[in-house]
Amino acid sequence: MKGTRIFFALLAVALLSFQWTESYHLRAIRRWQSAIAKEATWEQLDSTHWRCVLGNGEEHQLVLRRVNTCTFGGCIRPDSSKEAAAGQEYLVYGAHLDGKTGTILELRVLEYASTYGYQMTAKWWLKQFKQWTGTAEEIQAVDGISGATVSVQAFVDDLKALILEHHGHGSDQ
């Protein structure tokens, strides 16, 4: 009987922490939307993608993404999130894109659950991606972080994929 109560208490804590994390990300996105355009109406395209068009025709998109990172002692770079092992360290970031060109206007790390490379959350490091379009020259110029080389590469790969997805779908997703 006591074991059952402990199990359900742990299950409740796990579910509540998941809900808190999800609502935290969504609250962060809502605040960001307001900072971009207070009077705009944002359309949610799917669970991780929002778009708005301002009166002057300017289009903005916000995208929420998760990237697997490395743990102390090594890491696995799974080809898909389905292959990610339980306990995999990760970061969750938001990208503000120009809705027409796909250019990155701003990045924010909303959650960093990794042992190394926390410098990736710093504004000074993320600033290098402002107006980033994923060209070979831009990719080559990305500042690395000692001890987090693979995490930085996974992040840059995900940014490239984000831009390619935008160009593949255009602004009328």
SULRADA-V212745 format. One record per run of one state. SS is the DSSP state (hx for helix, st for strand, lp for the rest). FROM is the first residue (numbers start at 1). TO is the last residue. If there is no record, write none. Layout:
SS&FROM&TO  SS&FROM&TO
//
This chain:
lp&1&1  hx&2&36  lp&37&42  st&43&46  lp&47&48  st&49&53  lp&54&58  st&59&68  lp&69&70  st&71&71  lp&72&73  st&74&74  lp&75&80  hx&81&83  lp&84&89  st&90&98  lp&99&103  st&104&113  lp&114&117  hx&118&121  lp&122&122  hx&123&129  lp&130&131  st&132&132  lp&133&135  hx&136&140  lp&141&148  hx&149&169  lp&170&173
//
